[in-house]
Amino acid sequence: MNIMFEIDYSVLADDIEKQVRAYGYTLGKTRKWVQNMVLGVNIAYVHGCITESEREKILKRIHNRIVKDLLKPIKEKK
C-alpha cells in the first residue's frame, strides 16, 4: 500500500504529529524522536553546518522512514 501525502519540515511548520494526524495516522511513541531529528537538521542548516542539498537529502531519508516504518493508522475508539 502506498501512502501519499506531504509533510512540511520547515522551521515554522506545525508539529509533524499534527500533520500526519490530519491524514488519519500517528507516529506513536516515535513522534518526539522524529520531531527532534527534524529540528536538529533545521538548526544545522540555519547555522550553515550543512548545505541546502544535504538538508533535503536528510529530510528525504527521514520522510521515507516515517512513511515506511513509523506511521500507524489511528485506532478509532468504540
N, C-alpha and C positions, 0 to 999 in steps of 0.2 A: 504494500500500500504506500503510495506516495502522498506525503503531506506537503501542500504548497501554501506558504504564507510568508509574509515579510515581518522581520523583527528589526526595529530601529535600535542600533547600537551606539548612537551618538551620545555625547556627554549630557545633553539636555532631554534625552528621551525618557519616556515613562519606564518604570521598573519592568524588567523583562518578564517576570511572572505575570504582571498585569497584562502585558501584551499577549502572551500565549493563552491566558485565560479568556481573552476576547474570542479566541478560536475554539474554546472548549477543551483546552489542555492545561496541564500543570507541570511544573518542573519538580514538584515534590520536595524531597529533602535536599536536592542539589541546587535549589534556587539561590541560596546565599553564595555557594561556590561559583556559579555562573555569573552572578552579578559582580562579585569581586574580581573575577578574571577579566570581564569586560572593562570594569573600572580601571584596573591595572594597565590594560592595553591603552586605554584612552589617556591616562596620566603619562605613560611613557611617550605617547605620540605628542601630546601638548608640550611636553618639556624637551622635545627634539631628540629623544633617545632612539626612536625608531622612525622610519620614513612612512609616508602615506601608503605606499605599496606593501610594506611589511605589515602595517596595521590591517589593511584589507585582507591580506593573506591569513593573518592570525584570526581575525574575526570570522573569516570564511570557515576555518577549521573548527572554531567554537560553534558556529551555526550548524555545521554538518553533524557535530557531536550531539548538539541539542536535538536535532530532528531525528537522528538515527538511534540514540541511546537513552536520552533523558526525558523526553516527553511522554506523558501518560494521560489518557483521557480522564476528564473529571468524572468521578462517580456521582450520580445523582442520588440524593437522599430520598428514602421512601417514607 
